[in-house]
Amino acid sequence: MVTTLTPALPDGRTGGRIGGAPPVAIESHPVLATHRYLLTLPADSAPWTGGREVSVLLREGFEIADDDLEYPGMAMRAVLHRPSPRGSRPELGWPGLRCASLTECDGDVVPFVRIGTEPVLIQNDPTYADAVLADGHDFLFQVDEEGWPVAGELDDMVGSYLWGYGSVYFYGTLRKDGTVDEVVAGFIDF
């Protein structure tokens, strides 16, 4: 099963959302000392979440020419947490990223987030995933900058592309019950 999400208005205080303050559940998470909040996948977006949300963070000050672009030391982080409303600390969010909800979309819209069992590669080079697959992880979802809104109410969603107009691919090791305990950034494809 594939689920696709796109930014939409109005802003989402719960469920799938992007930009602004992170969920209350992670406001005091240690990773927010070095990273900034980007988005949250809703708890019901995939069976592997086990009813939890997944929030994606990016190292503060990240630029695509930086050194932390390879697994396991990627600049992106993902945190599994209990469902939680948007908090009240916008300074913990990525600067210049507009607040919106993340809602399911159909095939007529290029998705910003694609949750499924196989990645959709930009450069069609599956060897990018070799290191993360060697550690026993399975593909979970990708965040693809081709899915940024470029027209309409959200054409000013983001000031500049975060990872070179590419995709970041996230993985985890599935347990016997089909859930994961950890989500890791596997690679960037641009």
Secondary structure, 3 states (H helix, E strand, C coil): CCEEEEEECCCCCCCCEECCCCEHHHCCCHHHHCEEEEEEECCCCCHHHCCCEEEEEEECCCCCCCCCCECCCCCEEEEEECCCCECCCHHHECCCCCCEEEEECCCCCCCCEEECCCCCCCCCCHHHHHHHHHCCCEEEEEEEHHHCCCCHHHCCCCCCCCCCCCEEEEEECECCCCCECCCEEEEEEC
